[in-house]
Amino acid sequence: MKNILIIEDNLEVRENTAEILELAGYKVFTAENGKIGVEVAIDEKPDLIVCDIMMPVLDGYGVLHLLSKNPETTTIPFIFLTAKAEKSDYQKGMEMGADGYISKPFDDTELLNAIETRLRKSEILKRSYTHDQAGVDSFIDSVKSSTNIKLLSDGYEVAKFKKKHSLYSEAGYPRNLFFVKSGKVKTYKINEDGKELIIEVSSTGDFVGYTPILEDTIYKDAAEILEDAEVMIIPREDFVNLISYDSQVAGQFIKLLAKNVREKEDRLLSLAYNSVRKRVASGLIEIFDKFKGETQEDTRIKISRDDLARIVGTATESLIRTLSDFKSEKLIDIESGKILILQENKLRYLSN
C-alpha cells in the first residue's frame, strides 16, 4: 500500500482529498500547515506528497524547499495543490523541482490520475536496470507505460553485423544510437598519415554514438564492427526524448549509458543539460529574429511556454528550468509573461 501525505490548511479540502485517496486504496497522512507537514514527511517518508501553496506558518514553496534539502525526502514526488491557476505559480513550482500541479477545484479522476502518473514515474527512478538488452528493454517499457514521453517505436531493431561492417563514418550525421547486445565495436580515427588510432572498444552492454547526438554535431570518429555483433538500433529522436523530456528520467537512462562510472555520468549529464540549453538559446534567438518589435530597441518576445517548448523540442518543465537559469545568469528577464532578451550576443553564442 502506498502512503500519501496531504498538506492542506482547509479542513474540508483536506478531509475530502484524504477520503478520495483512502477509497482508492492509499494510506493517507494529513497535516494542517506547512511546518507540521515537513515534520510528518520526515517521520513517515511518504511515497508522494500533495501540498497546498497558500498556507499559514509555512507555505508550499517553503515546504518543497526544506524537503528538497533533506537527503531522506528529496526524491519524494511532490504535487502542488492550489486554488490559484496563474501560470506564474506553476512556473515557480516547476523551477523549484515540483513534479506536478493541480488547480482547485479538481475532480476525483484528475487527482487520482496525477498521483498514479507520478508514482509510476517514481518506480522508474527506484529501479536498477541491468546493463544488457533486457535492462534496456525494461527501462524503455517502463518509460512508455509510466510517463508522457513519446517514442517512435514499440520495439527496436536488433541487427546482426559481420566483422568490418561500418556503423558510421567520421563527419557523418548521427541518426541513431547503437547498443551492443553481443560482439565488439571499435571507434577510431585516421590521422594525417593514414594511421588508425583506436579510441575505444565497446562490448556487450555498451552504447555507441551518443556523444555527437548530445552535442548536436557530426561524428568526430568512425565506428566499425570489430567482432561479429548484434546491435540494437535506437532512433536519434527517441534518444533525445529520453534525455531531455525529464531530468530525473534522463539521469536514470544516463546510468545505463555510463555503466555507473561516476566521471562518465557527470560528463553525460553535463552534455544532456548543455544540449537543452543550446536548444532553448537557439529557439529564443530564432523567435527573436522573426518576431521582434518594429524598433531595434524592442527586445521582448511574447510566446507561450508550451509553444516555445514545442519549437525547442523539449518538455515544458525542462524549458521553464532553463529559462530560470538564463534569468539568474542575466541573459534574459521575464516581464508580464514576456521574455526580455538582455544579452543577445551571449545567447547567440550559446545557440551555436
ABEGO torsion letter per residue (X at the ends): XBBBBBBBABAAAAAAAAAAAAAAGBBBBBBABAAAAAAAAAAAGBABBBBBABBBGBBAAAAAAAAAABAAAAABBBBBBBABABAAAAAAAAAAGBABBBBOBBBAAAAAAAAAAAAAAAAAAABBBBBBAAAAAAAAAAAAAABABBBABABBBBBBBBBGBBABBBGBBBABBBBBABEBBBBBBBBAAGBBBBABBBBBGBBBGAAAAAAGBBBABBBBBABBBBBBBBBAAAAAAAAAABAAAAAAAAAAAAGGBAAAAAAAAAAAAAAAAAAAAAAAAAAAAAABBABAABABBBBBAAAAAAAAGBBAAAAAAAAAAAAAAGABBBBGGBBBBABAAAAAAAAX
